[in-house]
């Protein structure tokens, strides 16, 4: 699946909604390995979000919607936790920093494009 930078941005923003604590990260603070791991994970998170978005499409019952959203959050957190060398907190920190740090955002998009080309 070809993941767009907009979908990745949505994954970043969606994960921030989970309410994990954030500590500033900057482009200079991250190693290339961390950037690669973050982007790879963000791509997987975007796929999970897309899957659950489709599941929610036909559901009108609030309790059922809440259950699906909780399941999606758990799947996202589990996927992030599986990432070697990256905690859920670090993922959220990078995602939040990417929203305001143009240099970091550019690094992430560059890595996203590199991974998609593979």
Number of C-alpha atoms within 10 A of each C-alpha: 6 10 16 15 16 11 18 23 19 16 23 25 16 17 23 17 10 12 9 14 11 16 12 12 18 16 19 8 11 13 10 13 9 17 20 17 19 24 23 17 22 27 25 18 27 23 18 17 22 15 12 17 14 10 14 17 9 9 12 9 9 9 10 12 16 12 12 17 17 12 13 20 20 12 16 25 17 13 16 24 16 13 15 9 11 15 14 18 15 20 26 25 20 26 27 19 21 24 13 11 15 13 14 22 20 13 18 24 20 15 19 22 16 11 15 14 8 5
